[in-house]
Amino acid sequence: MITYELCLLYRIMPKTELVTSLKRTAHAIYDKGGILRKLENLGTSDTPYKMSVHDMVHRKASYFVYEFNIPPNKLEDLNEELGRDVDVIKRNIYKKNSFNEIHECTLHEEMLPVPYRKDVQELVKEARKLDKPKFKYGNNLTYYPFQK
């Protein structure tokens, strides 16, 4: 399964209510067939701007990050359920990047001049694919004459 991060902003509330809301979110993930990997508290601070949600205006929030695995077809249901939660001010789900490809480097490759390295040559090939056509309006100029 794919690993996701769920960034949540909860409204300011007493600790017991906050624990109940955190458990409710964790159970929502479990009910959708997900596995909770990590829960991180980022503290309480001001919101970047005034947020109006569920007929209330919020200027401060408690920030939490959930790291979990869930089937991709259940993400929309989870996002919809969290949107109905009165305690949640804002929610964002991000796909967490996994860096499985590790390039083994040898001393021989490092000692090569930069243009001869394999990874540099791959970057040059990608850049050549993105080359833009030169300026041509019918006056046989290969540059735009009025550019500063």
Sequence and secondary structure as in RCSB ss.txt:
>XXXX:A:sequence
MITYELCLLYRIMPKTELVTSLKRTAHAIYDKGGILRKLENLGTSDTPYKMSVHDMVHRKASYFVYEFNIPPNKL
EDLNEELGRDVDVIKRNIYKKNSFNEIHECTLHEEMLPVPYRKDVQELVKEARKLDKPKFKYGNNLTYYPFQK
>XXXX:A:secstr
 EEEEEEEEE    HHHHHHHHHHHHHHHHHTT EEEEEEEEEEEEEEEEEEETTEEEEEEEEEEEEEEE GGGH
HHHHHHHHH TTEEEEEEEE           HHHHHS GGGSHHHHHHHHHHHHT      SSSS SS TT  
